[in-house]
Each structure stands twice: as structure tokens, then as C-alpha cells.
Amino acid sequence: MNADFLAGLEFWEREKGVSREVLMAAVQEALLQAAKKAVGPARELRVVMDSKNGDIKAFAKLIVADKVISQHDQISVFDARRLKADAKVGDEIEKEVTPQGFGRIAAQYAKQALMQKVRQAEKAMLLTEYKDRVGDIVSGTVRRFDRSDVILDLGKYEAIMPNKERVPTEEYQVGERIRCFVKAVQEGDRGPEIILSRADTRFIVKLFQLEVSEINDGTIEIKGIAREPGFRTKMAVYSRDSKVDPVGACVGLRGQRVKNIVRELNNEKVDVIPWSSDIKTFVTKALEPAKVRSIEADEVRKRLHILVSEDQLSLAIGKRGQNARLTQRLTGWDVEINAEHVVIKGFDEKVAEAIAQIATVPGISREQADALVHAGVTRLDDLLQAEPADIADIPEIGEQAAAILESARTEAMRRHSSGGGSAHS
């Protein structure tokens, strides 16, 4: 053992925060184990290390005897008096029993014990220091990769970002500095581990808390959040103060607040949505920019049947169904989105409807209505603007022209006075 070892003790004490007394106790125990192995059986064996020069000596307490039966336990009167002039039979004499080359063996044992004690102390400090930091954001440097897991240097300690906590669109480089969410401090195969995440939804919640003072002070509440890491996040916010716009506060002046978060997320899209207790209003906002035509809500089953125009369907569902999925997670309701089918009437159908409408006028038969429509008179309003001569040449009308027009005017007046219809129907 030498001065280098003592310098090592000072280093561990300074860098790892382990007290010198704890380290020395661990070293002392290791030295004793080394001595027992090197010396063999010895009565009341003890080891002493000089704190100045690092020299190590082993001592045993032997009993003075006339006749030595066991060299491990006894010492002759002659040998005892060489150590202590007045030694007599039955006395206990401490004798140095340091074997040749013991320093090298002892140093090896001591270093192993020291490293083990430092690791134990580190683990204890890690648990003490980081158990209260779960839920915080920390910054670390990528040190290496263990298969697909990322090992980060946080300064005093190393932490692990498991593969499942990585963002699939992100690639990390050794030496790169990144921010992560402290997800847990837990016992692993090699002792306590700090588990980090960039994929956890709470990472975004914490980023907004740090960036938006109104969230941090409780004015704005995050009511819900749904995320597909690396691609898109939807977050619903609500303001307890009617004077504070929750979406505007989160987005910031010229979008600066949300831009800072999007930059941290490597351009993951973030939609900030105003929360509403009315599910129809809420889901309409959640599906923007798609425009919703109608919503049917099944309160019992918590299902929403949403209709959008055909040109809005792909926008509402999103790429690979992402927009619909996130909306469903955010609202907590099952969401079904379908295109509203607009029926385009054919020419024959329109003609049939026009004939049926004209035939509802008392005094006009279905055959006369058919003749009028095929002549271009398709509405009651057309008859009101016509003269008898205009329709007299139409087959099936002839001399009935004046009577038909009179019937039309009578029906129009009836509808108008009753409020049940209009001349334009």
C-alpha cells in the first residue's frame, strides 16, 4: 500500500461524497480478510495501516507458554521476553505477523473493497437524490448505447433511456446533449437505476409547465393529452380565468412558446385545443382543421358518430388514422368518422318531382302537370307569371289554359294566407 492509494481515498471522498471514515472502515475490513488469508489461523488478528505512508502491518495476540503447542495461539517465554522483558507465562503478547509481500495482496483486497463501498454509497446517494426528482426534466450527455438503450451521463450518475422510452423518429449521437423526463428511480439488475424518457406524454406536460407560466401557476389546466411520439400531440387546455385565453397563452406571442416546445421535440406537431364540457364542441375542435357536418352522441356507450363531407374525410381521419386515434384518446370517447353521402338527383327524378309538385294544385290533373313540365313549366311560380296564350298550345291544355292559371293563382293565395307554403315551393 502506498501514497497513491491514500490519494485515491481522498479522490473518492471528494468526488463521490463518501466520508473518509466509511471508506477507511471498508478498507480496514478488507485488510483483515486479506491478513486472515495470508497469515492463516492467528489469535485475535488485527491489521494496522499507517495513514501517512500507507504501510500495512498485521498483529496477533499470543499467550506466553512454557511449551508452545499451537504456534497460532502461543508464544514461548524466550520469544515473548524479546518483545517484552518482564513477560511471564499466561501473559498476552501482541506480535507482528506480517507475511512477506503482504502489502501487494492487501492493497488488491483494499481496492476491491473500496470500489464496492463506493458503488454502494453511490447507489444510496442516487436513491436519496433522485427519488424526489421523478417527474422533473434533466439534461444529460449521450455516453454509449447498450443494444438499443441509451446511457446518459448526468454528471455524478449515469442514467438509462430504454428503447421503449425513445422517440422512434429521433437518432442520438455519442456526445450529444439532450433533455429527458425522469420517469422512475428503480432497482435494476445492477442496483438502482434512473429511468429517463423522451416518449412519455408527461414529458410534454412538463415542457409546457416550464414554458407557460399560466400553467405553472394553475391559471390554465391541462385537461387531457394524447401523443404519438415523434409525430403528433393533441393537448386540451382550460382557463380558470375568463380573461385568459388558454390556447393563446400556450401558443404565445407569434407562436413563440409552442415553437420552443416543438423545437425541443424535433418538430413533432403539437395541437393545442380548448377544452369543453360539451363533447360535441370538444370533438369538433379536436378534429380541426377538418370541418364536421354533424355529430351523433351515444352518452351511454360514450360513442360518437361523426359525419364530414367527402373532401374532408381524409383530413378528419388523418394520415394512417392518426387524427382520429388521437381525438379518441383525448376525449375518451369512441370516435367513428364517415363521409356524408350527398345524393345527386338525376334528370328523370327531377322531372318526376316537378310533375308531382304541379299536380298538388287543385284543378290541375297529373296528365296536365306532365304536359306543363315537359313544356318547361316546372314550378307554381312559373304558372303565376304565365298568360293563357303561353300555355294554350301545349297538348292536354288547350282551352283549359285560363282555368289552369286561375287554379294556380287560387292555390298560391291559399298557401300564402295559411302560411303553410310559398309560391316558390
PyMOL commands that set and color helices and strands:
alter all, ss='L'
color gray80, all
select helices_A, chain A and resi 3-16+20-39+77-83+102-130+163-165+201-211+213-216+246-251+253-264+279-286+310-317+319-331+347-359+366-374+380-384+388-391+398-418
alter helices_A, ss='H'
color red, helices_A
select strands_A, chain A and resi 46-49+56-65+74-76+92-96+137-146+149-153+158-161+177-188+191-197+220-228+232-239+269-274+292-298+303-309+334-340
alter strands_A, ss='S'
color yellow, strands_A
deselect
rebuild
show_as cartoon
